[in-house]
């Protein structure tokens, strides 16, 4: 998988750079819209090019496959969402109150999952990942796992502060509150709300058994 | 959705009943194989009929849609798996040791998720449910939710025994160990094992915070 944004032509000339930037954004938008509308299998480089109003060769000059284009389009969507939310860094805040910090980031995830810009392409790609293990693994590695690692970091600092048991594996622990929300969203098993994600955090931290 | 097995012809004559039973099983097998091979959208009644070696009208006489056929084929697969495992009842055992009971049923689920007969059709259907909310909801209501209710029942009896806090909502609580396994399976986020599901149960029951 080769991602060659730095090889884009015209880096030296402001007008050409602006044109490139416009094309890049049109290609991302076209790719995300198409995959949401027709699904991953029918989203071809030809269709992306036609919808973006660029030549096929423009796409092949910068990306090697449609999976590459979509991967970068999603990364870009995440960047934009973070900027819109005024987040300088992607780290989960550490206010010293672990429950409050986890609840805040899960509430933000609830909002994101309901954002229509995000929903259709994310569902199309997630659906493809269920039956296409290779694609699923690439997107998990590049898109999902980096955001899960932010929970690992926060849980580790909570372990240092004594708020999480030292024998707990943070990579498994985060799934107690992340995966239930993911499954409700993916499989439409039940509605979700801030109350729901708050409850998940409380159950996970304090356990189901009496203390 | 009308499921009309009771209207199947020949219920009164043993030979006709055997022929009906053979056809029904051939139709289930064809439906499950096809959806695993070509996905839900391309699994048509025509293709199921051709593969099962029956006329299209035979299928339409008993089921009103391909979703109906697949739903019953999955219910039948579950019945067969339960019989093969020698389970008389679907209830989660109550030995008085909640952690052991939950670990046992999750280990059985790990085995089931790895069964090739089950994997391809389940993935195809789960993938379709991600992007097709109506189908997703029908399959959740008819297939997934009844098995989740078995956890609700077990957790309620644990509440009566004082092993689960009285204020815990069992329908949310079960997601702390069911959803992580579901997400690893659905999204290929990480491998899973008996050790992993055992750990989920321990974390969920006793919590991540020190006691």
Interface residues (C-beta under 8 A of the other chain):
Chain A: X39 X123 X124 X126 X127 X128 X129 X130 X131 X133 X136 X137 X140 X144 X145 X148 X155 X162 X163 X164 X165 X168 X169 X171 X172 X173 X175 X176 X178 X179 X180 X182 X183 X184 X186 X187 X188 X189 X190 X196 X199 X200 X203 X204 X205 X206 X207 X208 X209 X210 X211
Chain B: X39 X123 X124 X126 X127 X128 X129 X130 X131 X133 X136 X137 X140 X144 X145 X148 X155 X162 X163 X164 X165 X168 X169 X171 X172 X173 X175 X176 X178 X179 X180 X182 X183 X184 X186 X187 X188 X189 X190 X196 X199 X200 X203 X204 X205 X206 X207 X208 X209 X210 X211
